[in-house]
Amino acid sequence: QVLCCELCPRVYHAKCLKLPAEPEGDWFCPECEKITVAECIETQSKAMMMLTTDQLSYLLKFALQKMKQPGDHPRLSSRSPHAASSQRKTFNWTEPFQKPVPLEQHPDYAEYIFHPMDLCTLEKNIKKKMYGCTEAFLADAKWILHNCIIYNGANHKLTATAKVIVKICEHEMNEIEVCPECYLSACQKRDNWFCEPC
């Protein structure tokens, strides 16, 4: 038995959610519940109270850049530091997730994936100011991992990369929630930003 969310394309197995009883009427998935709570004026976090949609979108651009930028992939071998260093300079390990999956190369992709997501699409959504809270942005980023697991499998090397991207996203969203002003200062790298009171 599966439960379909009324607000998004997500579908859950009832047994996976461990619900005591089958929900009656409209049902909202855990992700949408988090977003609803985060965007509600009465229950939103202090950080979200401080920010306008424009300001949040500006901060999300920095977070996305950290998710997109080439860096030290956790799975690169430490046995050969020179090789790893050289590899880092020439290979962007997030490249497969930068743009939508090309259907001409993967014609069966649409048969498995209902809600495609990639870093370029996240960027477009930020520009359209579609995110009203950090939870909404994180929920979209999680589609990247979900789709990768569905299409490639849980143990594929691309899935490991997708997990890192989502982990970076989670970290950046937590940093914004702790203090949006400090996050902005850290991202802009102003002189002595760490000493400035927020």
Sequence and secondary structure as in RCSB ss.txt:
>XXXX:A:sequence
QVLCCELCPRVYHAKCLKLPAEPEGDWFCPECEKITVAECIETQSKAMMMLTTDQLSYLLKFALQKMKQPGDHPR
LSSRSPHAASSQRKTFNWTEPFQKPVPLEQHPDYAEYIFHPMDLCTLEKNIKKKMYGCTEAFLADAKWILHNCII
YNGANHKLTATAKVIVKICEHEMNEIEVCPECYLSACQKRDNWFCEPC
>XXXX:A:secstr
 EEE SSSS EEEHHHHT SS   SS   HHHHHHHHHHSTTT  HHHHH  HHHHHHHHHHHHHHHHS    TT
S SS HHHHHHHHHH  TTGGGTS   TTT TTHHHH SS   HHHHHHHHHTT  SSHHHHHHHHHHHHHHHHH
HH TTSHHHHHHHHHHHHHHHHHHHHHH HHHHHHHHHT TTGGGS  
